[in-house]
């Protein structure tokens, strides 16, 4: 539960350790990110990838039921 530990391009710094999924997703969508895929993650959690035309890609981890965004970070790739 480290959503507050990572700065995300185009998004104001998140100060909460977690956020409800609808609130977190709304932040990404408002910044112009689009969801491009998902997969199971460790601990039955859900991993979701987001892309943007200008910003680095984001990998976000959600709770097993998909209701809470737990963490999100940029994948190391050059743009």
C-alpha positions in Angstrom: 0.0 0.0 0.0 2.3 2.6 -1.3 0.4 4.7 -3.7 1.8 7.8 -2.0 5.4 6.8 -2.6 5.5 7.2 -6.4 5.2 10.3 -8.5 3.2 9.8 -11.7 3.7 11.9 -14.8 0.8 14.3 -15.4 -0.8 13.6 -12.0 -0.6 15.7 -8.8 1.2 13.9 -6.0 -1.1 11.3 -4.4 -1.0 11.7 -0.6 -3.0 8.5 0.3 -1.5 5.1 0.6 -4.5 3.7 -1.3 -7.5 5.1 -3.3 -10.8 3.6 -4.4 -10.4 2.3 -7.9 -12.9 4.6 -9.4 -11.1 7.7 -7.9 -7.7 6.5 -9.0 -8.8 5.6 -12.5 -10.5 8.9 -12.9 -7.2 10.7 -12.1 -5.5 8.7 -14.8 -8.2 9.2 -17.4 -8.4 12.9 -16.7 -4.6 13.1 -17.4 -5.1 11.3 -20.7 -4.0 7.8 -19.8 -5.7 4.8 -21.4 -5.8 1.3 -20.0 -4.1 -1.2 -22.3 -4.1 -4.5 -20.5 -4.4 -6.4 -17.2 -3.1 -9.6 -15.7 -3.1 -11.4 -12.3 -0.5 -10.3 -9.9 1.2 -11.7 -6.8 -1.1 -12.3 -3.9 -4.3 -12.6 -6.1 -4.0 -8.9 -6.9 -4.7 -7.4 -10.2 -2.1 -5.7 -12.4 -3.2 -3.0 -14.9 -1.1 -1.2 -17.5 -1.9 2.3 -18.6 -0.4 4.2 -21.5 -0.2 7.9 -22.5 0.9 9.6 -25.7 3.5 11.7 -23.9 4.1 10.2 -20.5 5.8 7.0 -19.4 3.7 3.9 -19.1 2.2 3.1 -15.7 1.7 -0.3 -14.0 -0.9 -0.2 -11.3 -1.7 -2.8 -8.7 -5.2 -3.2 -7.4 -6.7 -5.3 -4.5 -7.9 -8.8 -5.3 -11.5 -7.6 -5.6 -10.4 -4.7 -7.9 -11.9 -2.1 -5.6 -8.8 -0.4 -4.3 -5.7 0.9 -6.1 -2.7 -0.1 -3.9 0.3 1.2 -5.8 1.3 2.6 -9.2 4.6 3.3 -10.7 6.2 4.0 -14.1 7.8 1.2 -15.9 11.4 1.8 -16.9 11.2 2.7 -20.6 12.4 5.7 -22.6 10.0 8.0 -24.4 
